[in-house]
Amino acid sequence: MEEEIEKIKSGENLTLIAGPCVIESEENVMLIAKKMKEITDKLEINYYFKSSFDKANRTSISSYRGPGIEKGLEILKKVKDELGLRIATDIHEPWQAEKVAKVADIIQIPAFLCRQTDLLVSAAKTGKLINVKKAQFLAPWDMKNVVGKLEESGSRNIMLCERGTCFGYNNLVVDMTGLIEMKKMGYPIIFDATHSVQKPGGKGNATGGNREYVEYLAKAAMAVGIDGLFMEVHPDPDNALSDGPNMVKLNDMEDLLIKLIKIKNALK
């Protein structure tokens, strides 16, 4: 796993973690995964398919959360076995880590939970790659304490992910200098271009967002020199069951990735 971290840091190929916010159905997941495999193979991208089996932090108790851990992991395993894609998914409770590690290559720690010691320790013990989202309420340099918890628990397979910082109510901003600050900790920096355009709780009982800004923030982060990108993608974001206002349209992904790779190559 540490070899993979070094591969990501080397920047030889763009690293991308992408897929639908939540597993809506097996059919939807397989459609997206097949298309993303086609695109990323063509563009020689170091790709991980991402989707959540449970969105435990939805705004409303009536919002769709996903199929749950058993059915969700079954679907993600199908993506892995049939398409040969590596898998990223998130956990919300410590007991989930060991079970998820049987399928996932990346265990993701949600932003709201990045200070939860038991969750970090359980993820570290799996030996898997860990992508930690920086909380909306944390300064970039505060992530050193998160890194410390993971290192003390035996992990060096760490990635730090920026996803925007609270700026007033229902609004996020991205401080590009924060990417540089976190990079000083010695681990790959991932930029979450879709959650960074969220309007948390902006619809009253659901999260809003500004999908049109994803491309601009992703370009800016790429120009800063990040190690990888996180993006959520869907064939029909306007009718998605979670985070639709922020997700990139599946048909737009190839053109967007081509633009981003050009910026990455220009930095060389």
C-alpha positions, 0 to 999 in steps of 0.5 A: 500500500505504501508503494501506491502512496508513492505512485500517487505522489509521483504524479506520473498519472492523474489519480482520480476517485470518482463515482456516484454519491450513493449506491442507488441501484446495481444497474446505475452503479454498473452503468457509471462504473463501465463508462468511467472505466472506459474513460479512465483507461483511455486517458491512462488515469489511476482510477478508483471507483467510489460510491457509498453504501450508506449516507449517514449524515443526510440533512433530513431523516427522510432522505435516501441513505443507500442500500446498507452495508451488506447489499452495498458491498455486494454491489461494489464487489461486483464492480471490482470482480467484473470490471477490475476496478479498485474501490473506494467507499466511506465508513461511519462507525468503527465496526464497519472498517474490517468488513469494508476492507474485504472489498474496498481498496480505499477507506474514506473518512467523512469530513464530519468524522475526521476527528473521531479517534476510534474510527481512524484507529479502526481504519488504520488497522485494516492496512488499506489506503485511507482518504481523510476528508478535512472537516469543514470546520478545521484549519489545514494545519489542524490535520496534523492531529488527524495524521498523528492518530493514524500514524500512531495506529500504524498507518502510513497509507494516508491521503488528505482531502480538501472539500471546502471550509465553512464560510458563514451559513450554508456556504463553503469556500476553498482556500487554495493555500490550504492545499499547500499547507497540508502537503507539508505533512508529507502525504498525497493531497486530494481535492474534492471538487464536487463537495467543495461547491456544496451549499450545506442544508441550502435547500432547507431539508437537503443540500444544495450546490453550484455544479457549474463551479466544479470545473473552475475549482478543479482547474485551480487545484490542479494548477496548485499541484495536488496529487489527485482529484475526487469527484462525484458523477451521475448520468442525471444529477438533477434526478440523483437521490443524493448530492445531485446539485454538486455532481458532474454529468457523466457525459461531461467527465471525459472533456473535463478530465482532458482539460485537467490533464493538460494543466497537470502536464503543463506543470511538468 
